[in-house]
Amino acid sequence: MIEKKQVKRLDLSKNEFVANGKNYYIEQDITTERYRWFEKYSIELAYGADFETVHNNIGNIINMFNDRKDVEAKHGLFNIYTSLKNRMEDRTDRALKLCSIFIMKEGDDPAIFDEKIARENINDWIKEGYAMQDFFTLAFNLIPGLLNALNSDSLTDSPEEPKAK
């Protein structure tokens, strides 16, 4: 008989767990410093691109509108809009980074955010073998409105142009 090991699951109804022999807790309230990182990582998770790429794409679209390239600009906007649902498989690291803002190891300073410490914490979660699904659930619930946007049927259909009368 084959012995099957179970994937560990985070009990998201509790605010603490153990990973790699260390105690972790989920902090609901974050500092201004951590919120700055939340803004960065939430954009990266939601759009599957870093802030600079999203910002540059929007700038390019504005330039297209200014150059009267309305069709290309509308296409660019639609691509940004639908990017919420595309390439979710590439967002694993982004989801873990976002979670690292709210999940702290016992003894971590909640007033600061250090990417090196966050990476060490993430490595503990990976070594422990927790299900990635739980981190996705936590991350997507941390961004207001993201789950509704991902579930929206309208993301896959381009809005119709109003008909001229």
C-alpha positions in Angstrom: 0.0 0.0 0.0 1.3 3.5 -0.9 1.7 5.9 1.9 0.5 9.3 0.8 1.7 12.3 2.7 -0.9 15.1 3.0 -0.1 18.7 1.9 -0.3 20.9 4.9 -3.0 23.5 5.0 -3.1 26.8 6.8 -6.1 27.1 9.1 -7.1 30.7 8.0 -9.7 30.8 10.8 -6.7 31.0 13.2 -4.1 33.7 13.1 -1.1 31.6 13.8 0.8 28.6 12.5 4.2 26.9 12.7 6.6 26.7 9.8 10.1 25.1 9.8 9.9 25.1 13.6 9.1 28.8 14.0 5.9 30.4 15.2 4.2 32.7 12.7 1.1 34.9 13.1 -1.1 36.9 10.8 -1.3 40.5 11.7 -4.4 42.3 10.7 -3.1 45.8 11.4 0.0 47.0 9.6 2.2 50.0 9.9 2.6 52.8 7.4 6.0 51.3 6.3 4.4 47.9 5.6 1.4 49.6 3.9 3.9 51.1 1.4 5.0 47.6 0.5 1.4 46.4 0.4 0.6 49.0 -2.3 3.6 47.8 -4.4 2.9 44.1 -4.0 -0.9 44.3 -4.4 -0.5 46.0 -7.8 2.1 43.4 -8.9 -0.2 40.6 -7.8 -3.4 42.0 -9.3 -1.9 42.9 -12.7 0.8 40.3 -12.9 3.4 43.0 -13.5 5.5 45.3 -11.4 4.4 48.9 -10.7 6.9 50.4 -13.3 5.5 48.2 -16.1 1.9 49.1 -15.2 2.8 52.8 -14.9 4.6 52.8 -18.3 1.7 51.0 -20.0 -0.8 53.6 -18.8 1.6 56.3 -19.9 1.9 54.8 -23.3 -1.9 54.6 -23.5 -2.2 58.3 -22.6 0.3 59.1 -25.4 -1.7 57.0 -27.9 -4.9 59.0 -27.0 -2.9 62.3 -27.3 -1.7 61.1 -30.7 -5.3 60.3 -31.7 -4.6 56.6 -31.9 -7.8 55.8 -30.1 -8.2 52.2 -31.3 -4.7 51.3 -30.2 -5.2 53.1 -26.8 -8.6 51.3 -26.2 -6.9 48.0 -27.0 -4.1 48.8 -24.5 -6.7 49.7 -21.8 -8.6 46.5 -22.5 -5.3 44.5 -22.2 -4.6 46.0 -18.8 -8.2 45.4 -17.7 -8.2 41.7 -18.7 -4.7 41.1 -17.3 -6.3 40.6 -13.9 -7.4 37.1 -15.1 -4.4 36.2 -17.3 -1.4 34.2 -16.3 -2.3 33.5 -12.7 0.3 30.8 -12.7 3.0 33.4 -12.8 1.8 35.1 -9.6 3.0 32.6 -7.0 6.0 34.6 -5.8 3.9 37.8 -5.9 1.2 36.3 -3.6 3.8 35.0 -1.2 5.4 38.5 -1.1 2.1 40.1 -0.4 1.4 37.6 2.4 4.8 38.3 3.9 3.6 41.9 4.8 0.9 40.5 7.1 2.5 37.2 8.2 5.3 37.7 10.7 7.5 35.4 12.6 7.5 35.6 16.4 10.1 38.3 17.2 9.8 40.1 13.8 9.4 43.9 14.2 5.9 44.8 12.9 7.0 48.4 12.4 9.4 47.6 9.6 9.4 45.6 6.4 12.7 44.0 5.3 12.7 42.0 2.0 15.5 39.8 3.3 13.5 38.8 6.4 10.4 38.4 4.2 12.3 36.0 1.9 13.5 34.0 4.9 10.0 33.7 6.2 8.7 32.6 2.8 11.4 29.9 2.6 10.1 28.6 6.0 6.6 28.3 4.6 7.9 26.5 1.5 10.0 24.1 3.6 7.0 23.3 5.8 5.0 22.3 2.7 1.9 24.4 3.1 -0.6 24.5 0.2 -0.1 27.4 -2.1 -3.8 27.7 -2.5 -4.0 29.0 1.1 -1.5 31.7 0.4 -3.4 32.7 -2.7 -6.6 32.8 -0.7 -5.1 35.0 1.9 -3.4 37.3 -0.6 -6.5 37.8 -2.8 -8.6 38.5 0.2 -6.1 41.2 1.3 -6.8 43.3 -1.9 -10.2 44.9 -1.7 -12.3 44.1 -4.8 -9.8 41.7 -6.4 -11.8 38.5 -6.0 -14.9 40.2 -7.5 -12.8 41.4 -10.4 -11.4 38.0 -11.0 -14.8 36.4 -10.9 -16.4 39.0 -13.1 -17.6 37.6 -16.5 -17.1 41.0 -18.0 -13.3 40.7 -17.9 -13.3 38.3 -20.9 -15.6 40.4 -23.1 -14.7 43.7 -24.6 -17.4 46.3 -23.9 -19.4 47.2 -26.9 -18.9 50.6 -28.5 -22.0 52.8 -28.2 -23.8 52.9 -31.6 -24.0 56.2 -33.4 -27.6 57.5 -33.8 
